[in-house]
């Protein structure tokens, strides 16, 4: 502790002592710096006294004493001014804080009358000096506490300004007590002018009365703020400040909606990163599509990916995103067929608080808003209801969305990649898909070939999937026997790569040797179902294959009816006897 911090106060106390006792006063700190003085020593304030002086002796002793025999007292023995000393008497009283000596008050008598005054009233004099040392110690501790509080306040302010949220603290009635730099910038407020204004004046849509009455923590509420031509949308939270059982204020935290979404996007935007070299296959058919997709990745245009289920449409969509200019933005997939029609609109576009019964407090951001500055992948776009197709078309035309229950359009920057396993041109002709939306989506068309049209990739895919399944299942299957591989090569793969992956996983589970044999494959493959004849060319089925499949389809459709065989024969245009003959020929069970 340093007495220099309260130098002015120490000087005033020295002057009070001198006026009461009528002697010269010197006060030094623990470093022997003269902090205060009166009389002949007043001009020496700021100088250092000798460590061999009586003040140095007093600091070392840590106890008060009176010198009535200058030059002979033990405290005077080492003093450099021993021979020239003109003092008649001296009193030294240490200043202590928490048992630590931080300074000394010294009284010096230069006259016999002053000496007599000291010696004749020693008890009262020492009591008075003790009160003065206590006063100095108290002021020093108060100063230290004040400095600590100020330092803590400065540190807290630095911390609050470093936080990536706007923070506004208000009292129990909503008067603003403090706001950080982020809040000032977010709401374009002058910090000094905002203090003591009511938060309702700034954010009129925030129901402070409701917040005060509930006095609980609130998270992720939506807000919108407008000031002249400036506007901002975001989310806020509230935490009550409770002292004892009384709520004395609230702390509001604010985030710009775009910044909040960026946090979400940082977390989800980089998941399952895909590049074109991750897509397995070396056949001409797949290489041609990959080359087209690479060109599409360099463009901001909308892409429509068409192909059967299981061909890897989402893999291509991810590769287009992660190899394009938006790779650092989010990739948000949504399956339009997997979400009920009543919920799909809110999933895509979000909703405002109170938009419908059961709507979350604060509303919800939709997938388009989450995909801002990135890509949204609309899988199974052919199953999107017509009324949502119209809303999607407006989004593509205006680059803005309108939330359910919202009153304003929210600008977005999103690239759309759509995918379908249906023939959209036929759906357009049937009136089930909007023609204008189809043309908007079909700017860059990509057609993913089915597996049966790139059978040359079977070997590559099997090796890759075998490694993947070995790792997943903790097994060490080395490969396939020739007969098992021939079965895979002769199968039509209606489920494409997804079906092949499931087949390999099944076989690895069943395999008890180092190589997969015929018996390890699923029964549907071993029974010859989907057998491909040698004269089949690029998916053209033989009459025998076609007849087998249609009979099987008819049997499945008629399962559960009263007379399934009669009904199946009727659907196929066959007599009952002919149908039974065909069943025997194709070895149906």
C-alpha positions as CSV (number, residue, x, y, z in Angstrom):
1,X,0.0,0.0,0.0
2,X,1.3,3.4,-1.0
3,X,0.6,6.6,0.9
4,X,1.3,8.6,-2.2
5,X,-2.2,7.6,-3.4
6,X,-3.7,9.9,-0.7
7,X,-0.9,12.5,-0.6
8,X,-3.3,15.4,-0.4
9,X,-5.3,13.9,2.5
10,X,-2.0,13.0,4.4
11,X,-0.8,16.7,4.0
12,X,-4.1,18.0,5.5
13,X,-3.8,15.6,8.4
14,X,-0.2,16.8,9.0
15,X,-1.4,20.4,9.1
16,X,-4.2,19.4,11.5
17,X,-1.6,17.7,13.9
18,X,0.7,20.7,13.6
19,X,-2.1,23.2,14.5
20,X,-3.2,21.1,17.5
21,X,0.2,20.3,19.0
22,X,2.1,23.3,17.7
23,X,5.1,21.4,16.5
24,X,6.6,20.6,13.0
25,X,5.2,17.4,11.4
26,X,6.8,15.0,8.8
27,X,5.0,11.9,7.4
28,X,7.0,9.4,5.4
29,X,5.9,6.2,3.6
30,X,7.4,2.7,3.9
31,X,10.0,3.7,1.3
32,X,11.1,6.8,3.4
33,X,9.6,9.2,0.9
34,X,8.5,12.4,2.6
35,X,4.7,12.5,1.8
36,X,3.7,15.4,3.9
37,X,5.4,18.1,6.1
38,X,4.9,21.4,7.9
39,X,7.2,24.1,9.1
40,X,10.8,24.0,8.0
41,X,10.4,20.7,6.3
42,X,7.5,21.7,4.1
43,X,9.8,22.6,1.2
44,X,11.2,19.0,1.3
45,X,8.0,17.2,0.4
46,X,8.8,14.6,-2.2
47,X,12.4,14.0,-1.0
48,X,13.7,10.9,0.6
49,X,14.9,10.7,4.2
50,X,17.9,8.6,5.2
51,X,17.4,5.0,6.2
52,X,19.7,5.8,9.2
53,X,17.4,8.5,10.4
54,X,14.9,8.1,13.3
55,X,12.2,7.4,10.6
56,X,14.2,4.4,9.3
57,X,14.6,3.2,12.9
58,X,10.8,3.6,13.5
59,X,10.0,1.6,10.4
60,X,12.3,-1.2,11.4
61,X,10.9,-1.2,15.0
62,X,7.3,-0.9,14.0
63,X,6.4,0.7,17.3
64,X,5.9,4.3,18.6
65,X,8.6,6.0,20.7
66,X,9.5,9.5,22.1
67,X,13.0,10.9,22.0
68,X,13.6,13.3,24.9
69,X,17.4,13.1,24.6
70,X,18.4,13.8,21.0
71,X,21.9,12.7,19.9
72,X,22.0,10.2,22.8
73,X,18.9,8.0,22.0
74,X,19.7,4.7,20.3
75,X,17.6,5.8,17.3
76,X,20.1,8.7,16.8
77,X,23.3,6.7,16.9
78,X,23.5,6.1,13.1
79,X,22.0,9.3,11.9
80,X,24.2,11.2,9.5
81,X,23.0,14.5,11.1
82,X,24.0,13.4,14.6
83,X,26.5,16.2,15.2
84,X,24.4,19.0,13.6
85,X,21.1,18.0,15.1
86,X,19.2,21.0,16.5
87,X,16.1,19.1,17.7
88,X,14.9,19.2,21.3
89,X,12.6,16.2,21.1
90,X,10.9,13.9,18.5
91,X,8.0,11.5,18.5
92,X,7.6,8.7,16.0
93,X,4.3,6.8,15.5
94,X,4.0,4.0,12.8
95,X,1.0,4.0,10.4
96,X,-0.2,0.4,10.1
97,X,-2.7,-1.4,7.8
98,X,-3.5,-5.0,8.6
99,X,-0.3,-5.2,10.9
100,X,1.8,-3.9,8.0
101,X,3.8,-0.7,8.6
102,X,3.1,1.6,5.7
103,X,4.5,4.8,7.0
104,X,5.5,6.9,10.1
105,X,4.2,10.2,11.6
106,X,7.0,12.2,13.1
107,X,6.7,15.2,15.4
108,X,9.8,17.5,15.8
109,X,10.3,20.0,18.6
110,X,12.8,22.8,17.8
111,X,12.1,24.7,21.1
112,X,12.2,23.9,24.8
113,X,8.5,24.9,25.1
114,X,7.5,22.5,22.4
115,X,9.5,19.8,24.1
116,X,7.8,20.5,27.4
117,X,4.4,20.3,25.6
118,X,5.2,16.9,24.3
119,X,6.7,15.4,27.4
120,X,4.0,16.8,29.8
121,X,1.1,15.3,27.8
122,X,2.5,12.0,26.5
123,X,-0.6,9.9,27.1
124,X,-3.1,12.2,25.3
125,X,-0.5,12.9,22.6
126,X,0.0,9.2,21.7
127,X,-3.8,8.6,21.8
128,X,-4.3,11.5,19.4
129,X,-1.5,10.3,17.1
130,X,-3.1,6.8,17.1
131,X,-6.3,8.3,15.9
132,X,-4.5,10.1,13.2
133,X,-2.7,6.9,12.0
134,X,-6.0,5.1,12.0
135,X,-7.5,7.9,9.9
136,X,-4.7,7.7,7.4
137,X,-4.9,3.9,7.3
138,X,-8.7,4.1,6.8
139,X,-8.4,6.6,3.9
140,X,-5.7,4.5,2.3
141,X,-7.9,1.4,2.5
142,X,-10.9,3.3,1.1
143,X,-8.7,4.6,-1.7
144,X,-7.5,1.0,-2.5
145,X,-11.1,-0.3,-2.5
146,X,-12.2,2.6,-4.8
147,X,-9.3,1.9,-7.1
148,X,-10.1,-1.8,-7.1
149,X,-13.8,-1.1,-7.8
150,X,-12.8,1.2,-10.7
151,X,-10.4,-1.3,-12.0
152,X,-13.0,-4.0,-11.8
153,X,-15.6,-1.8,-13.5
154,X,-13.1,-1.1,-16.3
155,X,-12.3,-4.8,-16.7
156,X,-16.0,-5.6,-16.7
157,X,-16.6,-2.9,-19.4
158,X,-13.8,-4.3,-21.5
159,X,-15.3,-7.8,-21.1
160,X,-18.8,-6.6,-22.0
161,X,-17.5,-4.7,-25.1
162,X,-15.6,-7.8,-26.2
163,X,-18.8,-10.0,-26.0
164,X,-20.2,-10.7,-29.5
165,X,-23.7,-9.7,-28.3
166,X,-25.4,-6.4,-27.6
167,X,-26.0,-6.1,-23.8
168,X,-28.3,-3.6,-22.1
169,X,-28.7,-3.6,-18.3
170,X,-31.9,-1.9,-17.0
171,X,-33.2,-1.3,-13.5
172,X,-36.5,-2.6,-12.1
173,X,-38.6,-0.1,-14.0
174,X,-36.8,-0.5,-17.3
175,X,-34.4,2.5,-17.1
176,X,-31.2,1.8,-19.0
177,X,-28.2,1.7,-16.6
178,X,-25.5,0.4,-19.0
179,X,-25.1,-0.7,-22.6
180,X,-22.0,-2.1,-24.3
181,X,-20.5,-1.0,-27.6
182,X,-22.2,-3.8,-29.5
183,X,-25.6,-2.6,-28.4
184,X,-24.8,1.0,-29.3
185,X,-23.8,-0.1,-32.8
186,X,-26.7,-2.6,-33.2
187,X,-29.3,0.0,-32.4
188,X,-27.3,3.1,-33.5
189,X,-27.5,4.7,-30.1
190,X,-25.3,7.3,-28.4
191,X,-24.3,5.5,-25.2
192,X,-24.4,8.7,-23.0
193,X,-27.8,9.8,-24.3
194,X,-29.3,6.3,-23.9
195,X,-28.5,6.1,-20.2
196,X,-31.6,6.5,-18.0
197,X,-34.0,6.3,-21.0
198,X,-36.6,3.6,-20.7
199,X,-35.9,0.5,-22.8
200,X,-39.5,0.7,-24.1
201,X,-38.7,3.9,-25.9
202,X,-36.1,2.2,-27.9
203,X,-37.6,-1.3,-28.3
204,X,-41.3,-0.5,-28.3
205,X,-42.3,-4.1,-29.3
206,X,-40.7,-5.6,-26.2
207,X,-43.3,-6.1,-23.5
208,X,-41.3,-5.0,-20.5
209,X,-44.3,-5.2,-18.2
210,X,-44.7,-8.9,-19.1
211,X,-41.0,-9.5,-18.5
212,X,-41.1,-7.7,-15.1
213,X,-44.2,-9.6,-14.0
214,X,-42.8,-13.0,-14.9
215,X,-39.2,-12.3,-13.7
216,X,-37.7,-15.4,-15.3
217,X,-35.0,-16.0,-17.8
218,X,-36.1,-15.7,-21.4
219,X,-34.2,-17.0,-24.4
220,X,-34.4,-16.7,-28.2
221,X,-37.2,-14.2,-28.6
222,X,-37.5,-12.4,-32.0
223,X,-37.4,-8.6,-32.2
224,X,-37.4,-6.0,-35.0
225,X,-36.0,-2.5,-34.7
226,X,-36.4,0.5,-36.9
227,X,-34.9,3.9,-36.7
228,X,-35.7,6.2,-39.6
229,X,-34.3,4.3,-42.7
230,X,-32.3,1.8,-40.6
231,X,-33.7,-1.5,-39.5
232,X,-32.5,-4.7,-37.9
233,X,-34.0,-8.0,-37.0
234,X,-32.7,-10.3,-34.4
235,X,-33.2,-12.4,-31.3
236,X,-32.9,-11.4,-27.6
237,X,-32.8,-13.0,-24.2
238,X,-33.5,-11.6,-20.7
239,X,-32.0,-12.5,-17.3
240,X,-33.4,-11.0,-14.1
241,X,-30.9,-9.5,-11.6
242,X,-32.1,-10.8,-8.2
243,X,-30.7,-9.6,-4.9
244,X,-32.1,-11.7,-2.0
245,X,-35.7,-12.2,-3.1
246,X,-36.1,-8.9,-4.9
247,X,-35.7,-8.4,-8.6
248,X,-33.7,-5.2,-9.0
249,X,-33.1,-5.2,-12.7
250,X,-32.7,-7.1,-15.9
251,X,-29.9,-7.8,-18.4
252,X,-31.0,-8.0,-22.1
253,X,-28.7,-9.7,-24.7
254,X,-29.3,-9.0,-28.4
255,X,-28.0,-10.7,-31.5
256,X,-28.5,-9.7,-35.1
257,X,-30.4,-12.5,-36.8
258,X,-27.8,-12.8,-39.6
259,X,-25.0,-13.2,-37.0
260,X,-27.0,-15.8,-35.1
261,X,-27.6,-17.7,-38.2
262,X,-23.9,-17.5,-39.1
263,X,-23.2,-19.3,-35.8
264,X,-25.6,-22.0,-36.7
265,X,-24.2,-22.2,-40.2
266,X,-20.6,-22.5,-38.8
267,X,-21.8,-25.6,-36.9
268,X,-23.9,-27.3,-39.6
269,X,-22.5,-25.8,-42.8
270,X,-19.4,-28.0,-42.9
271,X,-20.9,-31.3,-42.1
272,X,-20.5,-34.2,-44.5
273,X,-18.3,-32.2,-46.8
274,X,-18.3,-33.8,-50.3
275,X,-16.1,-33.3,-53.4
276,X,-16.4,-34.8,-56.8
277,X,-13.5,-37.2,-56.2
278,X,-15.4,-38.7,-53.3
279,X,-18.1,-39.9,-55.8
280,X,-17.0,-43.4,-56.8
281,X,-17.0,-44.5,-60.4
282,X,-14.8,-44.5,-63.5
283,X,-17.4,-45.4,-66.2
284,X,-17.9,-42.9,-69.1
285,X,-21.5,-42.4,-68.0
286,X,-20.6,-41.2,-64.5
287,X,-17.5,-39.3,-65.6
288,X,-19.7,-37.3,-68.1
289,X,-22.1,-36.3,-65.3
290,X,-19.3,-35.4,-62.9
291,X,-17.8,-33.1,-65.6
292,X,-21.2,-31.4,-66.1
293,X,-21.6,-31.0,-62.3
294,X,-18.1,-29.5,-62.0
295,X,-19.2,-26.8,-64.5
296,X,-22.4,-26.3,-62.6
297,X,-20.4,-25.8,-59.3
298,X,-18.8,-22.7,-60.9
299,X,-22.1,-21.1,-61.6
300,X,-24.7,-19.5,-59.3
301,X,-27.6,-20.9,-61.4
302,X,-30.3,-23.2,-60.2
303,X,-29.6,-26.9,-60.7
304,X,-32.2,-29.7,-61.2
305,X,-30.8,-33.2,-60.5
306,X,-32.9,-36.1,-61.9
307,X,-32.3,-39.8,-61.3
308,X,-33.7,-42.9,-59.7
309,X,-33.8,-43.4,-56.0
310,X,-30.4,-44.5,-54.7
311,X,-28.3,-43.0,-57.5
312,X,-26.6,-40.4,-55.3
313,X,-28.4,-37.2,-56.1
314,X,-27.6,-35.6,-52.7
315,X,-23.9,-36.6,-53.1
316,X,-23.8,-34.6,-56.4
317,X,-25.7,-31.7,-54.7
318,X,-23.1,-31.5,-51.9
319,X,-20.2,-31.8,-54.3
320,X,-21.6,-28.9,-56.3
321,X,-21.8,-26.8,-53.2
322,X,-18.5,-27.7,-51.5
323,X,-16.6,-27.3,-54.8
324,X,-18.2,-24.0,-55.6
325,X,-17.9,-20.4,-54.5
326,X,-20.4,-20.9,-51.6
327,X,-18.3,-23.7,-50.0
328,X,-17.8,-21.6,-46.8
329,X,-21.6,-21.1,-46.5
330,X,-24.1,-23.6,-45.2
331,X,-25.5,-26.5,-47.1
332,X,-29.1,-27.1,-45.9
333,X,-30.9,-30.3,-47.2
334,X,-34.6,-30.8,-46.9
335,X,-36.7,-33.7,-48.1
336,X,-39.9,-32.3,-49.4
337,X,-41.6,-35.7,-49.4
338,X,-40.6,-36.6,-45.8
339,X,-42.3,-33.6,-44.1
340,X,-46.1,-33.5,-43.9
341,X,-47.7,-30.9,-46.2
342,X,-49.0,-28.9,-43.2
343,X,-45.5,-28.5,-41.8
344,X,-43.5,-28.1,-45.0
345,X,-44.2,-24.4,-45.4
346,X,-43.0,-23.5,-41.9
347,X,-39.9,-25.7,-42.3
348,X,-39.0,-23.9,-45.5
349,X,-39.9,-20.3,-44.7
350,X,-40.2,-20.2,-40.9
351,X,-42.9,-18.3,-38.9
352,X,-43.3,-15.4,-36.6
353,X,-44.4,-15.6,-32.9
354,X,-48.1,-16.1,-32.6
355,X,-48.5,-17.0,-36.3
356,X,-50.6,-20.1,-35.3
357,X,-51.6,-22.1,-32.3
358,X,-48.6,-23.9,-30.9
359,X,-46.1,-21.5,-32.6
360,X,-42.9,-21.1,-30.5
361,X,-42.3,-17.9,-28.6
362,X,-40.0,-15.8,-30.6
363,X,-40.9,-17.6,-33.9
364,X,-38.7,-19.8,-35.9
365,X,-36.2,-19.4,-38.8
366,X,-36.9,-21.5,-41.8
367,X,-34.5,-23.5,-43.9
368,X,-34.2,-20.8,-46.5
369,X,-33.1,-18.3,-43.8
370,X,-30.6,-20.8,-42.4
371,X,-29.2,-21.4,-45.9
372,X,-28.5,-17.6,-46.4
373,X,-25.2,-17.1,-48.3
374,X,-25.1,-20.9,-49.0
375,X,-27.1,-23.6,-50.7
376,X,-30.5,-25.2,-50.0
377,X,-31.0,-28.7,-51.4
378,X,-34.7,-29.5,-52.1
379,X,-34.9,-33.2,-52.5
380,X,-38.0,-34.9,-53.9
381,X,-39.1,-31.5,-55.3
382,X,-41.7,-33.4,-57.4
383,X,-43.7,-34.0,-54.2
384,X,-44.0,-30.4,-53.2
385,X,-47.7,-29.2,-53.0
386,X,-48.8,-26.8,-55.7
387,X,-49.5,-23.9,-53.3
388,X,-45.9,-24.1,-52.0
389,X,-44.6,-24.3,-55.5
390,X,-46.1,-20.8,-56.1
391,X,-44.3,-19.5,-53.0
392,X,-41.0,-21.1,-54.0
393,X,-41.3,-19.5,-57.4
394,X,-41.7,-16.1,-55.8
395,X,-38.6,-16.8,-53.7
396,X,-36.6,-17.6,-56.8
397,X,-37.8,-14.5,-58.6
398,X,-37.5,-12.0,-55.8
399,X,-34.6,-13.4,-53.6
400,X,-36.7,-12.8,-50.5
401,X,-38.9,-14.9,-48.2
402,X,-42.0,-14.1,-46.2
403,X,-42.5,-16.0,-42.9
404,X,-45.8,-17.4,-41.9
405,X,-47.5,-14.6,-40.0
406,X,-44.9,-12.1,-41.2
407,X,-45.6,-8.7,-42.6
408,X,-42.3,-8.0,-44.3
409,X,-40.1,-9.7,-46.9
410,X,-36.7,-10.9,-45.7
411,X,-33.9,-10.6,-48.3
412,X,-31.9,-13.8,-48.8
413,X,-29.0,-14.9,-50.9
414,X,-29.4,-18.7,-51.5
415,X,-28.6,-21.0,-54.3
416,X,-31.2,-23.7,-55.0
417,X,-30.4,-27.2,-56.0
418,X,-33.4,-29.4,-56.5
419,X,-33.7,-33.1,-57.1
420,X,-36.4,-35.6,-58.0
421,X,-36.8,-39.2,-59.1
422,X,-40.0,-38.4,-60.9
423,X,-40.4,-37.2,-64.5
424,X,-41.2,-33.5,-64.0
425,X,-42.2,-32.9,-67.6
426,X,-44.9,-35.5,-67.3
427,X,-46.1,-34.0,-64.0
428,X,-46.2,-30.6,-65.7
429,X,-48.4,-32.0,-68.5
430,X,-50.6,-33.6,-65.8
431,X,-51.0,-30.3,-64.0
432,X,-49.2,-31.6,-60.9
433,X,-46.2,-29.3,-61.2
434,X,-46.0,-25.7,-62.3
435,X,-44.5,-25.2,-65.7
436,X,-43.0,-21.8,-64.7
437,X,-41.3,-23.3,-61.6
438,X,-40.0,-26.2,-63.7
439,X,-38.2,-23.8,-66.1
440,X,-36.9,-21.8,-63.1
441,X,-35.4,-25.0,-61.6
442,X,-34.2,-26.6,-64.8
443,X,-31.6,-24.0,-65.7
444,X,-28.8,-26.6,-65.3
445,X,-30.2,-30.1,-65.7
446,X,-28.2,-33.1,-64.4
447,X,-29.3,-36.7,-65.1
448,X,-27.6,-39.3,-62.8
449,X,-27.4,-42.6,-64.6
450,X,-28.8,-45.7,-62.8
451,X,-26.4,-48.4,-61.7
452,X,-27.5,-50.8,-64.4
453,X,-26.3,-48.3,-67.0
454,X,-22.8,-48.2,-65.5
455,X,-22.1,-51.8,-64.5
456,X,-18.4,-51.2,-65.1
457,X,-18.4,-49.4,-61.8
458,X,-19.6,-52.4,-59.8
459,X,-16.0,-53.6,-59.0
460,X,-15.0,-50.1,-57.8
461,X,-18.1,-49.6,-55.7
462,X,-18.0,-53.1,-54.2
463,X,-14.3,-52.6,-53.1
464,X,-15.2,-49.2,-51.5
465,X,-18.4,-50.4,-49.8
466,X,-16.6,-53.5,-48.5
467,X,-14.0,-51.4,-46.8
468,X,-16.7,-49.2,-45.4
469,X,-18.7,-52.2,-44.0
470,X,-15.6,-53.8,-42.6
471,X,-14.8,-50.7,-40.6
472,X,-18.4,-50.3,-39.5
473,X,-18.9,-54.0,-38.4
474,X,-15.3,-54.7,-37.2
475,X,-14.8,-57.5,-39.8
476,X,-12.0,-58.4,-42.2
477,X,-13.7,-59.7,-45.3
478,X,-11.2,-59.5,-48.2
479,X,-13.4,-59.6,-51.2
480,X,-16.0,-61.6,-53.2
481,X,-15.8,-65.0,-54.9
482,X,-16.1,-65.0,-58.6
483,X,-19.6,-66.6,-58.6
484,X,-20.9,-64.0,-56.1
485,X,-19.5,-61.1,-58.2
486,X,-21.2,-62.6,-61.3
487,X,-24.5,-62.5,-59.5
488,X,-24.0,-58.8,-58.6
489,X,-23.0,-58.1,-62.3
490,X,-26.1,-59.8,-63.6
491,X,-28.6,-58.1,-61.3
492,X,-30.6,-55.1,-62.5
493,X,-30.3,-53.0,-59.2
494,X,-33.6,-51.2,-59.1
495,X,-32.4,-49.6,-55.8
496,X,-29.2,-48.6,-57.4
497,X,-26.1,-47.8,-55.3
498,X,-28.1,-47.6,-52.1
499,X,-29.4,-51.2,-52.7
500,X,-25.8,-52.3,-53.6
501,X,-24.6,-50.8,-50.3
502,X,-27.3,-52.6,-48.3
503,X,-26.5,-55.9,-50.1
504,X,-22.7,-55.6,-49.3
505,X,-23.5,-54.9,-45.6
506,X,-25.8,-57.9,-45.5
507,X,-23.2,-60.1,-47.1
508,X,-20.4,-58.9,-44.7
509,X,-22.7,-59.7,-41.8
510,X,-23.5,-63.2,-43.1
511,X,-20.0,-64.0,-44.2
512,X,-18.0,-66.4,-42.0
513,X,-15.0,-66.7,-44.2
514,X,-12.5,-64.4,-45.8
515,X,-14.5,-63.9,-49.0
516,X,-18.2,-63.4,-49.7
517,X,-19.7,-66.4,-51.5
518,X,-23.1,-66.9,-53.2
519,X,-24.7,-68.2,-50.0
520,X,-23.9,-64.9,-48.2
521,X,-25.9,-62.8,-50.7
522,X,-29.6,-62.0,-50.1
523,X,-32.0,-64.6,-51.4
524,X,-33.6,-62.2,-54.0
525,X,-30.3,-62.1,-55.8
526,X,-29.6,-65.8,-55.6
527,X,-33.0,-66.7,-56.8
528,X,-32.4,-65.0,-60.1
529,X,-34.7,-62.1,-59.5
530,X,-33.8,-59.3,-61.8
531,X,-31.4,-61.5,-63.8
532,X,-29.9,-59.7,-66.7
533,X,-29.6,-61.5,-70.0
534,X,-26.5,-61.3,-72.1
535,X,-28.4,-59.6,-74.9
536,X,-29.8,-56.8,-72.6
537,X,-28.5,-53.4,-73.8
538,X,-28.5,-50.4,-71.5
539,X,-31.6,-51.2,-69.5
540,X,-33.7,-52.7,-72.3
541,X,-35.4,-55.8,-70.7
542,X,-36.1,-59.0,-72.5
543,X,-39.8,-60.1,-72.9
544,X,-39.1,-62.8,-70.3
545,X,-37.7,-60.3,-67.8
546,X,-40.6,-58.0,-68.4
547,X,-43.2,-60.8,-68.0
548,X,-41.6,-62.0,-64.8
549,X,-41.7,-58.5,-63.3
550,X,-45.3,-57.7,-64.3
551,X,-46.6,-61.0,-62.9
552,X,-44.8,-60.3,-59.6
553,X,-46.2,-56.8,-59.6
554,X,-49.8,-58.0,-60.1
555,X,-49.4,-60.6,-57.4
556,X,-48.3,-58.0,-54.9
557,X,-51.1,-55.6,-55.9
558,X,-53.7,-58.4,-55.3
559,X,-52.4,-59.5,-52.0
560,X,-55.2,-59.4,-49.4
561,X,-58.1,-59.5,-51.9
562,X,-60.7,-62.3,-51.6
563,X,-59.6,-64.1,-54.8
564,X,-56.0,-62.9,-55.4
565,X,-55.2,-65.3,-58.2
566,X,-58.4,-64.5,-60.2
567,X,-57.8,-60.8,-59.7
568,X,-54.1,-61.0,-60.8
569,X,-55.0,-63.0,-63.9
570,X,-57.6,-60.4,-64.8
571,X,-55.1,-57.5,-64.4
572,X,-52.6,-59.3,-66.6
573,X,-55.2,-60.3,-69.2
574,X,-54.5,-64.0,-68.7
575,X,-56.6,-67.0,-68.0
576,X,-56.3,-68.5,-64.5
577,X,-54.7,-71.7,-66.0
578,X,-52.1,-69.7,-68.0
579,X,-51.2,-67.7,-64.9
580,X,-50.6,-70.9,-62.9
581,X,-48.4,-72.2,-65.8
582,X,-46.4,-69.0,-65.8
583,X,-45.9,-69.2,-62.0
584,X,-44.6,-72.7,-62.3
585,X,-42.3,-71.7,-65.2
586,X,-40.8,-68.8,-63.3
587,X,-40.6,-70.9,-60.1
588,X,-42.8,-68.6,-58.0
589,X,-43.5,-70.0,-54.5
